[in-house]
């Protein structure tokens, strides 16, 4: 039978190290939320850079690494969001600040939904309030876009002391007409 005698003095030194366990965190600094967020942002930005680099490598593999001969089709360019074209059946809203005269009948001032229509080779502008047709007048078709920024437009432009010009643009055609108005 073998008896091993271990000296208790060898283990007592190790137990003395745990005596200061309550003061173990005394030398540590606390980290604020802002500092933590800055470190996390730095780590995430590195990850984003890595993902962007991988994306560029993939694009280079697919496109061959060259640029396109056409503007706006480079692999690095962003695709612009194009607004949907309105159907011409919806018409355009026009505010008439004066009463205009169509075929001898006055069309009172107010808001009108103007719809352009092509019938038998001629173009007409139809003036609606709600679902009621208030007036229909022949217009002159033109290729001029009147320097407007959008395809669909209708505007009233004062011409003389007794006439106004109405310009209309849609996907199908552009037109204009001159109409007399009633003085106030």
PyMOL commands that place a pseudoatom at each C-alpha (Angstrom):
pseudoatom trace, name=CA, resn=UNK, resi=1, chain=A, elem=C, hetatm=0, pos=[0.000, 0.000, 0.000]
pseudoatom trace, name=CA, resn=UNK, resi=2, chain=A, elem=C, hetatm=0, pos=[1.379, 3.380, -0.969]
pseudoatom trace, name=CA, resn=UNK, resi=3, chain=A, elem=C, hetatm=0, pos=[0.611, 6.455, 0.986]
pseudoatom trace, name=CA, resn=UNK, resi=4, chain=A, elem=C, hetatm=0, pos=[1.099, 9.811, -0.523]
pseudoatom trace, name=CA, resn=UNK, resi=5, chain=A, elem=C, hetatm=0, pos=[1.416, 12.689, 1.806]
pseudoatom trace, name=CA, resn=UNK, resi=6, chain=A, elem=C, hetatm=0, pos=[0.771, 16.085, 0.331]
pseudoatom trace, name=CA, resn=UNK, resi=7, chain=A, elem=C, hetatm=0, pos=[1.835, 19.106, 2.129]
pseudoatom trace, name=CA, resn=UNK, resi=8, chain=A, elem=C, hetatm=0, pos=[-0.962, 21.544, 2.767]
pseudoatom trace, name=CA, resn=UNK, resi=9, chain=A, elem=C, hetatm=0, pos=[1.477, 24.458, 2.475]
pseudoatom trace, name=CA, resn=UNK, resi=10, chain=A, elem=C, hetatm=0, pos=[1.814, 23.870, -1.303]
pseudoatom trace, name=CA, resn=UNK, resi=11, chain=A, elem=C, hetatm=0, pos=[-1.909, 24.465, -1.852]
pseudoatom trace, name=CA, resn=UNK, resi=12, chain=A, elem=C, hetatm=0, pos=[-2.288, 27.361, 0.593]
pseudoatom trace, name=CA, resn=UNK, resi=13, chain=A, elem=C, hetatm=0, pos=[-0.386, 29.739, -1.717]
pseudoatom trace, name=CA, resn=UNK, resi=14, chain=A, elem=C, hetatm=0, pos=[-2.823, 29.053, -4.527]
pseudoatom trace, name=CA, resn=UNK, resi=15, chain=A, elem=C, hetatm=0, pos=[-5.818, 29.722, -2.292]
pseudoatom trace, name=CA, resn=UNK, resi=16, chain=A, elem=C, hetatm=0, pos=[-4.381, 33.079, -1.295]
pseudoatom trace, name=CA, resn=UNK, resi=17, chain=A, elem=C, hetatm=0, pos=[-4.739, 34.267, -4.911]
pseudoatom trace, name=CA, resn=UNK, resi=18, chain=A, elem=C, hetatm=0, pos=[-8.548, 34.016, -4.666]
pseudoatom trace, name=CA, resn=UNK, resi=19, chain=A, elem=C, hetatm=0, pos=[-8.703, 36.269, -1.625]
pseudoatom trace, name=CA, resn=UNK, resi=20, chain=A, elem=C, hetatm=0, pos=[-8.812, 39.400, -3.801]
pseudoatom trace, name=CA, resn=UNK, resi=21, chain=A, elem=C, hetatm=0, pos=[-11.595, 38.183, -6.042]
pseudoatom trace, name=CA, resn=UNK, resi=22, chain=A, elem=C, hetatm=0, pos=[-13.891, 41.057, -5.019]
pseudoatom trace, name=CA, resn=UNK, resi=23, chain=A, elem=C, hetatm=0, pos=[-11.356, 43.610, -6.315]
pseudoatom trace, name=CA, resn=UNK, resi=24, chain=A, elem=C, hetatm=0, pos=[-10.538, 41.783, -9.535]
pseudoatom trace, name=CA, resn=UNK, resi=25, chain=A, elem=C, hetatm=0, pos=[-12.303, 44.387, -11.793]
pseudoatom trace, name=CA, resn=UNK, resi=26, chain=A, elem=C, hetatm=0, pos=[-10.838, 47.464, -10.079]
pseudoatom trace, name=CA, resn=UNK, resi=27, chain=A, elem=C, hetatm=0, pos=[-8.329, 48.265, -12.848]
pseudoatom trace, name=CA, resn=UNK, resi=28, chain=A, elem=C, hetatm=0, pos=[-10.864, 47.936, -15.718]
pseudoatom trace, name=CA, resn=UNK, resi=29, chain=A, elem=C, hetatm=0, pos=[-12.297, 50.951, -17.578]
pseudoatom trace, name=CA, resn=UNK, resi=30, chain=A, elem=C, hetatm=0, pos=[-15.963, 51.134, -18.413]
pseudoatom trace, name=CA, resn=UNK, resi=31, chain=A, elem=C, hetatm=0, pos=[-16.896, 51.499, -22.082]
pseudoatom trace, name=CA, resn=UNK, resi=32, chain=A, elem=C, hetatm=0, pos=[-19.577, 54.026, -23.050]
pseudoatom trace, name=CA, resn=UNK, resi=33, chain=A, elem=C, hetatm=0, pos=[-22.326, 53.238, -25.532]
pseudoatom trace, name=CA, resn=UNK, resi=34, chain=A, elem=C, hetatm=0, pos=[-20.838, 55.732, -27.997]
pseudoatom trace, name=CA, resn=UNK, resi=35, chain=A, elem=C, hetatm=0, pos=[-17.414, 54.058, -27.914]
pseudoatom trace, name=CA, resn=UNK, resi=36, chain=A, elem=C, hetatm=0, pos=[-19.030, 50.641, -28.336]
pseudoatom trace, name=CA, resn=UNK, resi=37, chain=A, elem=C, hetatm=0, pos=[-21.057, 51.868, -31.338]
pseudoatom trace, name=CA, resn=UNK, resi=38, chain=A, elem=C, hetatm=0, pos=[-17.940, 53.403, -32.928]
pseudoatom trace, name=CA, resn=UNK, resi=39, chain=A, elem=C, hetatm=0, pos=[-16.108, 50.092, -32.685]
pseudoatom trace, name=CA, resn=UNK, resi=40, chain=A, elem=C, hetatm=0, pos=[-19.113, 48.201, -34.084]
pseudoatom trace, name=CA, resn=UNK, resi=41, chain=A, elem=C, hetatm=0, pos=[-19.431, 50.706, -36.974]
pseudoatom trace, name=CA, resn=UNK, resi=42, chain=A, elem=C, hetatm=0, pos=[-15.743, 50.280, -37.799]
pseudoatom trace, name=CA, resn=UNK, resi=43, chain=A, elem=C, hetatm=0, pos=[-16.147, 46.490, -37.843]
pseudoatom trace, name=CA, resn=UNK, resi=44, chain=A, elem=C, hetatm=0, pos=[-19.275, 46.713, -40.002]
pseudoatom trace, name=CA, resn=UNK, resi=45, chain=A, elem=C, hetatm=0, pos=[-17.646, 49.154, -42.439]
pseudoatom trace, name=CA, resn=UNK, resi=46, chain=A, elem=C, hetatm=0, pos=[-14.820, 46.673, -42.934]
pseudoatom trace, name=CA, resn=UNK, resi=47, chain=A, elem=C, hetatm=0, pos=[-17.407, 43.991, -43.654]
pseudoatom trace, name=CA, resn=UNK, resi=48, chain=A, elem=C, hetatm=0, pos=[-19.203, 46.310, -46.143]
pseudoatom trace, name=CA, resn=UNK, resi=49, chain=A, elem=C, hetatm=0, pos=[-15.929, 47.077, -47.927]
pseudoatom trace, name=CA, resn=UNK, resi=50, chain=A, elem=C, hetatm=0, pos=[-15.267, 43.351, -48.220]
pseudoatom trace, name=CA, resn=UNK, resi=51, chain=A, elem=C, hetatm=0, pos=[-18.767, 42.703, -49.620]
pseudoatom trace, name=CA, resn=UNK, resi=52, chain=A, elem=C, hetatm=0, pos=[-18.398, 45.582, -52.112]
pseudoatom trace, name=CA, resn=UNK, resi=53, chain=A, elem=C, hetatm=0, pos=[-15.065, 44.198, -53.288]
pseudoatom trace, name=CA, resn=UNK, resi=54, chain=A, elem=C, hetatm=0, pos=[-16.650, 40.758, -53.793]
pseudoatom trace, name=CA, resn=UNK, resi=55, chain=A, elem=C, hetatm=0, pos=[-19.538, 42.380, -55.700]
pseudoatom trace, name=CA, resn=UNK, resi=56, chain=A, elem=C, hetatm=0, pos=[-17.120, 44.185, -58.023]
pseudoatom trace, name=CA, resn=UNK, resi=57, chain=A, elem=C, hetatm=0, pos=[-15.242, 40.927, -58.647]
pseudoatom trace, name=CA, resn=UNK, resi=58, chain=A, elem=C, hetatm=0, pos=[-18.503, 39.206, -59.551]
pseudoatom trace, name=CA, resn=UNK, resi=59, chain=A, elem=C, hetatm=0, pos=[-19.513, 42.039, -61.894]
pseudoatom trace, name=CA, resn=UNK, resi=60, chain=A, elem=C, hetatm=0, pos=[-16.097, 41.907, -63.513]
pseudoatom trace, name=CA, resn=UNK, resi=61, chain=A, elem=C, hetatm=0, pos=[-16.488, 38.155, -64.077]
pseudoatom trace, name=CA, resn=UNK, resi=62, chain=A, elem=C, hetatm=0, pos=[-19.923, 38.607, -65.636]
pseudoatom trace, name=CA, resn=UNK, resi=63, chain=A, elem=C, hetatm=0, pos=[-19.282, 41.725, -67.736]
pseudoatom trace, name=CA, resn=UNK, resi=64, chain=A, elem=C, hetatm=0, pos=[-15.698, 40.988, -68.649]
pseudoatom trace, name=CA, resn=UNK, resi=65, chain=A, elem=C, hetatm=0, pos=[-14.353, 43.943, -66.718]
pseudoatom trace, name=CA, resn=UNK, resi=66, chain=A, elem=C, hetatm=0, pos=[-14.845, 46.508, -69.481]
pseudoatom trace, name=CA, resn=UNK, resi=67, chain=A, elem=C, hetatm=0, pos=[-17.145, 49.481, -69.600]
pseudoatom trace, name=CA, resn=UNK, resi=68, chain=A, elem=C, hetatm=0, pos=[-20.144, 49.777, -71.844]
pseudoatom trace, name=CA, resn=UNK, resi=69, chain=A, elem=C, hetatm=0, pos=[-20.158, 51.816, -75.033]
pseudoatom trace, name=CA, resn=UNK, resi=70, chain=A, elem=C, hetatm=0, pos=[-23.469, 53.367, -73.952]
pseudoatom trace, name=CA, resn=UNK, resi=71, chain=A, elem=C, hetatm=0, pos=[-23.828, 55.968, -71.207]
pseudoatom trace, name=CA, resn=UNK, resi=72, chain=A, elem=C, hetatm=0, pos=[-25.509, 54.797, -68.030]
pseudoatom trace, name=CA, resn=UNK, resi=73, chain=A, elem=C, hetatm=0, pos=[-24.879, 51.094, -68.618]
pseudoatom trace, name=CA, resn=UNK, resi=74, chain=A, elem=C, hetatm=0, pos=[-21.593, 50.771, -66.744]
pseudoatom trace, name=CA, resn=UNK, resi=75, chain=A, elem=C, hetatm=0, pos=[-21.559, 48.022, -64.116]
pseudoatom trace, name=CA, resn=UNK, resi=76, chain=A, elem=C, hetatm=0, pos=[-20.919, 50.541, -61.334]
pseudoatom trace, name=CA, resn=UNK, resi=77, chain=A, elem=C, hetatm=0, pos=[-23.785, 52.893, -62.203]
pseudoatom trace, name=CA, resn=UNK, resi=78, chain=A, elem=C, hetatm=0, pos=[-27.006, 52.813, -60.239]
pseudoatom trace, name=CA, resn=UNK, resi=79, chain=A, elem=C, hetatm=0, pos=[-30.275, 52.172, -62.035]
pseudoatom trace, name=CA, resn=UNK, resi=80, chain=A, elem=C, hetatm=0, pos=[-32.500, 55.231, -61.881]
pseudoatom trace, name=CA, resn=UNK, resi=81, chain=A, elem=C, hetatm=0, pos=[-36.120, 54.819, -60.887]
pseudoatom trace, name=CA, resn=UNK, resi=82, chain=A, elem=C, hetatm=0, pos=[-38.286, 55.983, -63.768]
pseudoatom trace, name=CA, resn=UNK, resi=83, chain=A, elem=C, hetatm=0, pos=[-41.782, 57.251, -63.000]
pseudoatom trace, name=CA, resn=UNK, resi=84, chain=A, elem=C, hetatm=0, pos=[-44.590, 55.271, -64.531]
pseudoatom trace, name=CA, resn=UNK, resi=85, chain=A, elem=C, hetatm=0, pos=[-46.305, 56.901, -67.481]
pseudoatom trace, name=CA, resn=UNK, resi=86, chain=A, elem=C, hetatm=0, pos=[-49.886, 57.930, -66.874]
pseudoatom trace, name=CA, resn=UNK, resi=87, chain=A, elem=C, hetatm=0, pos=[-52.437, 56.684, -69.317]
pseudoatom trace, name=CA, resn=UNK, resi=88, chain=A, elem=C, hetatm=0, pos=[-53.936, 59.375, -71.493]
pseudoatom trace, name=CA, resn=UNK, resi=89, chain=A, elem=C, hetatm=0, pos=[-57.430, 58.317, -70.427]
pseudoatom trace, name=CA, resn=UNK, resi=90, chain=A, elem=C, hetatm=0, pos=[-56.823, 59.862, -66.989]
pseudoatom trace, name=CA, resn=UNK, resi=91, chain=A, elem=C, hetatm=0, pos=[-56.315, 63.347, -68.456]
pseudoatom trace, name=CA, resn=UNK, resi=92, chain=A, elem=C, hetatm=0, pos=[-54.567, 66.363, -66.964]
pseudoatom trace, name=CA, resn=UNK, resi=93, chain=A, elem=C, hetatm=0, pos=[-55.877, 68.835, -64.400]
pseudoatom trace, name=CA, resn=UNK, resi=94, chain=A, elem=C, hetatm=0, pos=[-56.269, 72.460, -65.573]
pseudoatom trace, name=CA, resn=UNK, resi=95, chain=A, elem=C, hetatm=0, pos=[-57.276, 75.467, -63.481]
pseudoatom trace, name=CA, resn=UNK, resi=96, chain=A, elem=C, hetatm=0, pos=[-59.226, 78.029, -65.536]
pseudoatom trace, name=CA, resn=UNK, resi=97, chain=A, elem=C, hetatm=0, pos=[-58.937, 81.403, -63.778]
pseudoatom trace, name=CA, resn=UNK, resi=98, chain=A, elem=C, hetatm=0, pos=[-61.291, 82.966, -66.371]
pseudoatom trace, name=CA, resn=UNK, resi=99, chain=A, elem=C, hetatm=0, pos=[-64.409, 81.812, -68.170]
pseudoatom trace, name=CA, resn=UNK, resi=100, chain=A, elem=C, hetatm=0, pos=[-63.484, 80.723, -71.700]
pseudoatom trace, name=CA, resn=UNK, resi=101, chain=A, elem=C, hetatm=0, pos=[-65.830, 80.547, -74.668]
pseudoatom trace, name=CA, resn=UNK, resi=102, chain=A, elem=C, hetatm=0, pos=[-66.173, 77.249, -76.560]
pseudoatom trace, name=CA, resn=UNK, resi=103, chain=A, elem=C, hetatm=0, pos=[-68.440, 77.288, -79.642]
pseudoatom trace, name=CA, resn=UNK, resi=104, chain=A, elem=C, hetatm=0, pos=[-70.238, 80.399, -78.376]
pseudoatom trace, name=CA, resn=UNK, resi=105, chain=A, elem=C, hetatm=0, pos=[-70.943, 78.876, -74.934]
pseudoatom trace, name=CA, resn=UNK, resi=106, chain=A, elem=C, hetatm=0, pos=[-69.056, 80.022, -71.825]
pseudoatom trace, name=CA, resn=UNK, resi=107, chain=A, elem=C, hetatm=0, pos=[-67.084, 77.472, -69.842]
pseudoatom trace, name=CA, resn=UNK, resi=108, chain=A, elem=C, hetatm=0, pos=[-67.011, 78.797, -66.291]
pseudoatom trace, name=CA, resn=UNK, resi=109, chain=A, elem=C, hetatm=0, pos=[-63.766, 79.257, -64.427]
pseudoatom trace, name=CA, resn=UNK, resi=110, chain=A, elem=C, hetatm=0, pos=[-62.733, 76.358, -62.217]
pseudoatom trace, name=CA, resn=UNK, resi=111, chain=A, elem=C, hetatm=0, pos=[-60.847, 73.085, -62.335]
pseudoatom trace, name=CA, resn=UNK, resi=112, chain=A, elem=C, hetatm=0, pos=[-61.201, 70.807, -65.353]
pseudoatom trace, name=CA, resn=UNK, resi=113, chain=A, elem=C, hetatm=0, pos=[-59.806, 67.418, -66.273]
pseudoatom trace, name=CA, resn=UNK, resi=114, chain=A, elem=C, hetatm=0, pos=[-58.570, 67.817, -69.855]
pseudoatom trace, name=CA, resn=UNK, resi=115, chain=A, elem=C, hetatm=0, pos=[-58.378, 64.704, -72.017]
pseudoatom trace, name=CA, resn=UNK, resi=116, chain=A, elem=C, hetatm=0, pos=[-56.921, 64.668, -75.513]
pseudoatom trace, name=CA, resn=UNK, resi=117, chain=A, elem=C, hetatm=0, pos=[-58.632, 62.525, -78.143]
pseudoatom trace, name=CA, resn=UNK, resi=118, chain=A, elem=C, hetatm=0, pos=[-57.900, 61.738, -81.767]
pseudoatom trace, name=CA, resn=UNK, resi=119, chain=A, elem=C, hetatm=0, pos=[-61.015, 61.274, -83.942]
pseudoatom trace, name=CA, resn=UNK, resi=120, chain=A, elem=C, hetatm=0, pos=[-61.107, 61.035, -87.755]
pseudoatom trace, name=CA, resn=UNK, resi=121, chain=A, elem=C, hetatm=0, pos=[-57.581, 62.447, -88.119]
pseudoatom trace, name=CA, resn=UNK, resi=122, chain=A, elem=C, hetatm=0, pos=[-58.289, 65.483, -85.925]
pseudoatom trace, name=CA, resn=UNK, resi=123, chain=A, elem=C, hetatm=0, pos=[-57.357, 66.070, -82.290]
pseudoatom trace, name=CA, resn=UNK, resi=124, chain=A, elem=C, hetatm=0, pos=[-59.807, 67.346, -79.702]
pseudoatom trace, name=CA, resn=UNK, resi=125, chain=A, elem=C, hetatm=0, pos=[-59.496, 68.517, -76.114]
pseudoatom trace, name=CA, resn=UNK, resi=126, chain=A, elem=C, hetatm=0, pos=[-62.353, 67.469, -73.861]
pseudoatom trace, name=CA, resn=UNK, resi=127, chain=A, elem=C, hetatm=0, pos=[-63.039, 69.407, -70.647]
pseudoatom trace, name=CA, resn=UNK, resi=128, chain=A, elem=C, hetatm=0, pos=[-64.559, 67.341, -67.830]
pseudoatom trace, name=CA, resn=UNK, resi=129, chain=A, elem=C, hetatm=0, pos=[-65.759, 68.269, -64.361]
pseudoatom trace, name=CA, resn=UNK, resi=130, chain=A, elem=C, hetatm=0, pos=[-66.303, 65.117, -62.353]
pseudoatom trace, name=CA, resn=UNK, resi=131, chain=A, elem=C, hetatm=0, pos=[-67.691, 62.655, -64.912]
pseudoatom trace, name=CA, resn=UNK, resi=132, chain=A, elem=C, hetatm=0, pos=[-69.585, 65.313, -66.894]
pseudoatom trace, name=CA, resn=UNK, resi=133, chain=A, elem=C, hetatm=0, pos=[-68.313, 66.554, -70.252]
pseudoatom trace, name=CA, resn=UNK, resi=134, chain=A, elem=C, hetatm=0, pos=[-68.454, 70.353, -70.138]
pseudoatom trace, name=CA, resn=UNK, resi=135, chain=A, elem=C, hetatm=0, pos=[-66.828, 71.176, -73.486]
pseudoatom trace, name=CA, resn=UNK, resi=136, chain=A, elem=C, hetatm=0, pos=[-65.126, 69.754, -76.552]
pseudoatom trace, name=CA, resn=UNK, resi=137, chain=A, elem=C, hetatm=0, pos=[-62.932, 71.805, -78.863]
pseudoatom trace, name=CA, resn=UNK, resi=138, chain=A, elem=C, hetatm=0, pos=[-60.728, 71.015, -81.867]
pseudoatom trace, name=CA, resn=UNK, resi=139, chain=A, elem=C, hetatm=0, pos=[-57.002, 71.646, -81.332]
pseudoatom trace, name=CA, resn=UNK, resi=140, chain=A, elem=C, hetatm=0, pos=[-53.984, 72.023, -83.597]
pseudoatom trace, name=CA, resn=UNK, resi=141, chain=A, elem=C, hetatm=0, pos=[-51.592, 69.082, -83.411]
pseudoatom trace, name=CA, resn=UNK, resi=142, chain=A, elem=C, hetatm=0, pos=[-47.902, 69.957, -83.211]
pseudoatom trace, name=CA, resn=UNK, resi=143, chain=A, elem=C, hetatm=0, pos=[-44.542, 68.295, -82.671]
pseudoatom trace, name=CA, resn=UNK, resi=144, chain=A, elem=C, hetatm=0, pos=[-43.502, 71.114, -80.310]
pseudoatom trace, name=CA, resn=UNK, resi=145, chain=A, elem=C, hetatm=0, pos=[-43.186, 70.003, -76.681]
pseudoatom trace, name=CA, resn=UNK, resi=146, chain=A, elem=C, hetatm=0, pos=[-43.334, 73.650, -75.456]
pseudoatom trace, name=CA, resn=UNK, resi=147, chain=A, elem=C, hetatm=0, pos=[-40.129, 73.061, -73.417]
pseudoatom trace, name=CA, resn=UNK, resi=148, chain=A, elem=C, hetatm=0, pos=[-42.094, 71.160, -70.782]
pseudoatom trace, name=CA, resn=UNK, resi=149, chain=A, elem=C, hetatm=0, pos=[-40.256, 68.744, -68.497]
pseudoatom trace, name=CA, resn=UNK, resi=150, chain=A, elem=C, hetatm=0, pos=[-42.867, 65.987, -68.536]
pseudoatom trace, name=CA, resn=UNK, resi=151, chain=A, elem=C, hetatm=0, pos=[-44.699, 64.155, -71.319]
pseudoatom trace, name=CA, resn=UNK, resi=152, chain=A, elem=C, hetatm=0, pos=[-48.166, 64.766, -69.886]
pseudoatom trace, name=CA, resn=UNK, resi=153, chain=A, elem=C, hetatm=0, pos=[-49.085, 68.411, -69.364]
pseudoatom trace, name=CA, resn=UNK, resi=154, chain=A, elem=C, hetatm=0, pos=[-51.775, 71.014, -69.898]
pseudoatom trace, name=CA, resn=UNK, resi=155, chain=A, elem=C, hetatm=0, pos=[-51.360, 74.763, -69.297]
pseudoatom trace, name=CA, resn=UNK, resi=156, chain=A, elem=C, hetatm=0, pos=[-53.251, 77.956, -69.897]
pseudoatom trace, name=CA, resn=UNK, resi=157, chain=A, elem=C, hetatm=0, pos=[-51.111, 80.855, -71.134]
pseudoatom trace, name=CA, resn=UNK, resi=158, chain=A, elem=C, hetatm=0, pos=[-52.472, 84.422, -71.480]
pseudoatom trace, name=CA, resn=UNK, resi=159, chain=A, elem=C, hetatm=0, pos=[-51.988, 85.644, -75.093]
pseudoatom trace, name=CA, resn=UNK, resi=160, chain=A, elem=C, hetatm=0, pos=[-53.839, 88.927, -75.602]
pseudoatom trace, name=CA, resn=UNK, resi=161, chain=A, elem=C, hetatm=0, pos=[-56.434, 91.029, -73.821]
pseudoatom trace, name=CA, resn=UNK, resi=162, chain=A, elem=C, hetatm=0, pos=[-59.175, 88.702, -75.047]
pseudoatom trace, name=CA, resn=UNK, resi=163, chain=A, elem=C, hetatm=0, pos=[-57.520, 85.352, -75.880]
pseudoatom trace, name=CA, resn=UNK, resi=164, chain=A, elem=C, hetatm=0, pos=[-55.716, 82.558, -74.031]
pseudoatom trace, name=CA, resn=UNK, resi=165, chain=A, elem=C, hetatm=0, pos=[-53.564, 79.768, -75.387]
pseudoatom trace, name=CA, resn=UNK, resi=166, chain=A, elem=C, hetatm=0, pos=[-54.007, 76.253, -74.029]
pseudoatom trace, name=CA, resn=UNK, resi=167, chain=A, elem=C, hetatm=0, pos=[-51.126, 73.851, -74.596]
pseudoatom trace, name=CA, resn=UNK, resi=168, chain=A, elem=C, hetatm=0, pos=[-51.571, 70.127, -74.155]
pseudoatom trace, name=CA, resn=UNK, resi=169, chain=A, elem=C, hetatm=0, pos=[-49.110, 67.247, -74.208]
pseudoatom trace, name=CA, resn=UNK, resi=170, chain=A, elem=C, hetatm=0, pos=[-49.569, 63.517, -73.895]
pseudoatom trace, name=CA, resn=UNK, resi=171, chain=A, elem=C, hetatm=0, pos=[-47.887, 60.308, -74.941]
pseudoatom trace, name=CA, resn=UNK, resi=172, chain=A, elem=C, hetatm=0, pos=[-49.982, 60.263, -78.135]
pseudoatom trace, name=CA, resn=UNK, resi=173, chain=A, elem=C, hetatm=0, pos=[-49.706, 63.874, -79.307]
pseudoatom trace, name=CA, resn=UNK, resi=174, chain=A, elem=C, hetatm=0, pos=[-49.026, 67.511, -78.429]
pseudoatom trace, name=CA, resn=UNK, resi=175, chain=A, elem=C, hetatm=0, pos=[-51.530, 70.220, -79.323]
pseudoatom trace, name=CA, resn=UNK, resi=176, chain=A, elem=C, hetatm=0, pos=[-52.458, 73.838, -78.749]
pseudoatom trace, name=CA, resn=UNK, resi=177, chain=A, elem=C, hetatm=0, pos=[-55.447, 76.103, -79.313]
pseudoatom trace, name=CA, resn=UNK, resi=178, chain=A, elem=C, hetatm=0, pos=[-56.501, 79.707, -78.862]
pseudoatom trace, name=CA, resn=UNK, resi=179, chain=A, elem=C, hetatm=0, pos=[-59.761, 80.508, -77.133]
pseudoatom trace, name=CA, resn=UNK, resi=180, chain=A, elem=C, hetatm=0, pos=[-61.478, 83.801, -76.324]
pseudoatom trace, name=CA, resn=UNK, resi=181, chain=A, elem=C, hetatm=0, pos=[-62.357, 84.488, -72.703]
pseudoatom trace, name=CA, resn=UNK, resi=182, chain=A, elem=C, hetatm=0, pos=[-64.969, 86.619, -71.009]
pseudoatom trace, name=CA, resn=UNK, resi=183, chain=A, elem=C, hetatm=0, pos=[-63.632, 89.711, -69.241]
pseudoatom trace, name=CA, resn=UNK, resi=184, chain=A, elem=C, hetatm=0, pos=[-64.506, 89.984, -65.574]
for i in range(1, 184): cmd.bond("trace and resi %d" % i, "trace and resi %d" % (i + 1))
show_as sticks, trace
zoom trace
